[in-house]
Amino acid sequence: MGLSVPHLLVVLAIVVLVFGTKRLKSVGSDLGDAIKGFRNAVKEGEEITAIAAVEGEQLAAEVIADQEKHKR
C-alpha cells in the first residue's frame, strides 16, 4: 500500500503549485544548513569527548601515582 513513483510525482507537482519554487528552494537550503549545523555539533561533541577521555586518563594516572607515593 506504499506510494508509487507516479503518486509521488503528483504529490510533488501539487506541492510546487501550492508553495512555488522559490519558497521550496529556501526551505531546502534552510534544511541543508540545519543538517550541516547538526553534523558540526556532533563532530565537536565527539572531539570534546575524546579530549575529556585523555584528560581523565592523565588525571587517573596522577592520582594512582600520588597514592603509591603516600603508601611508602
C-alpha positions, 0 to 999 in steps of 0.5 A: 500500500506504499506510494508509487513513483507516479503518486509521488510525482503528483504529490510533488507537482501539487506541492510546487503549485501550492508553495512555488519554487522559490519558497521550496528552494529556501526551505531546502537550503534552510534544511541543508544548513540545519543538517550541516549545523547538526553534523558540526555539533556532533563532530565537536561533541565527539572531539570534546569527548575524546579530549575529556577521555585523555584528560581523565586518563592523565588525571587517573594516572596522577592520582594512582601515582600520588597514592603509591607515593603516600603508601611508602 
